[in-house]
């Protein structure tokens, strides 16, 4: 089959999956009046893959000459990473985004981690991961990753939890044909609309006592014992892009996925008890996932900076010095985020076991941290440029009401020549960009700020920095202690014997 059509994708979701929303079982996610609105980013990829304008970007050909989705192929070069980045940004610029990039990132992480584990322990998981990848290339599924465990008491290891042992997903039984798992995973984006869910640990398992929690696998969402519980925030009004330009056609589908003694066949198991390597899965996922994160975050900033410039113009303040200062900061923020993301891909590393290319971890973490750390400041500046009307702007119904339309047209106008409706639409967009959803997801999606800080310390080439400092201070350096970047360099400006 290779590439799925939109209709084939929709039909693939009619598989008896178990999904709950606001206390009711949803029989068909493609037809439910509310839940189906979360399907947009999933449809987006299938629609654009069938569009000849995007075929060369989104698709490749397999050994039989059939078109397949490029994203399922492992990255082997800088060019592959840059193409993956461009695909993500193109999908998000189109407005629908991408639903399966988290699942793709997990697939790549499982590939790299399984090769490393096989080399060290004599297992054969890599062959099974590659078989699953081949299945994805042939069937074009939407797949998501289920990684974050509920965790319970965060101060305790998985096996030491006191209320029960299922705060982290674990193996509860094993036969020659497969394993049985129990537990839950939280915040699983787009799971209601996925065909496959890839499961991996969310942390390093520090001791053998936690080996039952060291498990990775892939199963269909419709597997017996799997159920999904969908969040039910106050929904934005359907078909009201005037008041809700971003969320009128979208709902959060970051569900809790429950595994109630679920059987996983052995050919779909990619780790079972190798506790020493659980952290490797998490680490490699982070490396691949940062590429996706910094790519789409840069697109979000294009929107944010653009609407700041628009509202400044609509308010007649585009040349005011204090507004120019704010716009300059926002432009710096957007371009620096994009630059860090590009640099991470262009200075990629290569996994020695699998041969896969992945973004430079230090630079990709820097890109994600830079975006998240500065987002609230950016929102503050945009809101300051726009003014209090962001909170008090009347609704679509008032604007369309013949009794109030003329009054609102008269008093909510801005600079001459700018339609009042255009100004109001920009204001509504600013309100949504500053909403709790965007503010919170910026901090926590793709890893918290503290996770990036830990990465900076762990990845830092401290010896390089210490070598530089010792040379500058004239502190003697032994050759074997000197960072390779400084070895053999002449010591201009230093007297003989004042240091290496």
Rosetta blueprint (number, residue, H / E / L):
1 X L
2 X L
3 X L
4 X L
5 X L
6 X H
7 X H
8 X H
9 X H
10 X H
11 X H
12 X H
13 X L
14 X L
15 X L
16 X L
17 X L
18 X E
19 X E
20 X E
21 X E
22 X L
23 X L
24 X E
25 X E
26 X L
27 X L
28 X L
29 X L
30 X L
31 X L
32 X L
33 X L
34 X L
35 X H
36 X H
37 X H
38 X H
39 X H
40 X H
41 X H
42 X H
43 X H
44 X H
45 X H
46 X H
47 X H
48 X H
49 X H
50 X L
51 X L
52 X L
53 X L
54 X L
55 X H
56 X H
57 X H
58 X H
59 X E
60 X E
61 X E
62 X L
63 X L
64 X L
65 X L
66 X L
67 X E
68 X E
69 X E
70 X H
71 X H
72 X H
73 X L
74 X L
75 X L
76 X L
77 X L
78 X H
79 X H
80 X H
81 X H
82 X H
83 X H
84 X H
85 X H
86 X H
87 X H
88 X H
89 X H
90 X H
91 X H
92 X H
93 X H
94 X L
95 X L
96 X L
97 X L
98 X L
99 X L
100 X L
101 X H
102 X H
103 X H
104 X H
105 X H
106 X H
107 X H
108 X H
109 X H
110 X H
111 X H
112 X H
113 X H
114 X H
115 X H
116 X H
117 X H
118 X H
119 X H
120 X H
121 X H
122 X L
123 X L
124 X L
125 X H
126 X H
127 X H
128 X H
129 X H
130 X H
131 X H
132 X H
133 X H
134 X H
135 X H
136 X H
137 X H
138 X H
139 X H
140 X L
141 X L
142 X L
143 X E
144 X E
145 X E
146 X E
147 X L
148 X L
149 X L
150 X L
151 X L
152 X L
153 X L
154 X L
155 X L
156 X L
157 X L
158 X H
159 X H
160 X H
161 X L
162 X L
163 X L
164 X L
165 X L
166 X L
167 X L
168 X L
169 X L
170 X E
171 X E
172 X E
173 X E
174 X E
175 X L
176 X L
177 X L
178 X E
179 X E
180 X E
181 X E
182 X E
183 X E
184 X E
185 X E
186 X E
187 X E
188 X E
189 X L
190 X L
191 X H
192 X H
193 X H
194 X L
195 X L
196 X E
197 X E
198 X E
199 X E
200 X L
201 X L
202 X L
203 X L
204 X L
205 X L
206 X L
207 X L
208 X H
209 X H
210 X H
211 X H
212 X H
213 X H
214 X L
215 X E
216 X E
217 X E
218 X E
219 X E
220 X E
221 X L
222 X L
223 X L
224 X L
225 X L
226 X E
227 X E
228 X E
229 X E
230 X E
231 X L
232 X L
233 X L
234 X L
235 X L
236 X L
237 X L
238 X L
239 X L
240 X L
241 X L
242 X L
243 X L
244 X L
245 X L
246 X L
247 X L
248 X L
249 X L
250 X L
251 X L
252 X L
253 X L
254 X L
255 X E
256 X E
257 X E
258 X E
259 X E
260 X E
261 X E
262 X E
263 X E
264 X E
265 X E
266 X H
267 X H
268 X H
269 X E
270 X E
271 X E
272 X E
273 X L
274 X L
275 X H
276 X H
277 X H
278 X H
279 X H
280 X H
281 X H
282 X H
283 X H
284 X H
285 X H
286 X H
287 X H
288 X H
289 X H
290 X H
291 X H
292 X H
293 X H
294 X H
295 X H
296 X H
297 X H
298 X H
299 X H
300 X H
301 X H
302 X H
303 X H
304 X H
305 X H
306 X H
307 X H
308 X H
309 X H
310 X H
311 X H
312 X H
313 X H
314 X H
315 X L
316 X L
317 X L
318 X L
319 X L
320 X L
321 X H
322 X H
323 X H
324 X H
325 X H
326 X H
327 X H
328 X H
329 X H
330 X H
331 X H
332 X H
333 X H
334 X H
335 X H
336 X H
337 X H
338 X H
339 X H
340 X H
341 X H
342 X H
343 X H
344 X H
345 X H
346 X H
347 X L
348 X L
349 X E
350 X E
351 X L
352 X L
353 X L
354 X L
355 X L
356 X L
357 X E
358 X E
359 X L
360 X L
361 X H
362 X H
363 X H
364 X H
365 X H
366 X H
367 X H
368 X H
369 X H
370 X H
371 X H
372 X H
373 X H
374 X H
375 X H
376 X H
377 X H
378 X H
379 X H
380 X H
381 X H
382 X H
383 X H
384 X H
385 X H
386 X H
387 X L
388 X L
389 X H
390 X H
391 X H
392 X H
393 X L
394 X L
395 X L
396 X H
397 X H
398 X H
399 X H
400 X H
401 X L
402 X L
403 X L
404 X L
405 X H
406 X H
407 X H
408 X H
409 X H
410 X H
411 X H
412 X L
413 X L
414 X L
415 X L
416 X L
417 X L
418 X L
419 X L
420 X H
421 X H
422 X H
423 X H
424 X H
425 X H
426 X H
427 X H
428 X H
429 X H
430 X H
431 X H
432 X H
433 X H
434 X L
435 X L
436 X H
437 X H
438 X H
439 X H
440 X H
441 X H
442 X H
443 X H
444 X H
445 X L
446 X L
447 X L
448 X L
449 X H
450 X H
451 X H
452 X H
453 X H
454 X H
455 X H
456 X H
457 X H
458 X H
459 X H
460 X L
461 X L
462 X H
463 X H
464 X H
465 X H
466 X H
467 X H
468 X H
469 X H
470 X H
471 X H
472 X H
473 X H
474 X L
475 X L
476 X L
477 X L
478 X L
479 X H
480 X H
481 X H
482 X L
483 X L
484 X L
485 X L
486 X L
487 X L
488 X L
489 X L
490 X L
491 X L
492 X L
493 X L
494 X L
495 X L
496 X L
497 X L
498 X L
499 X L
500 X L
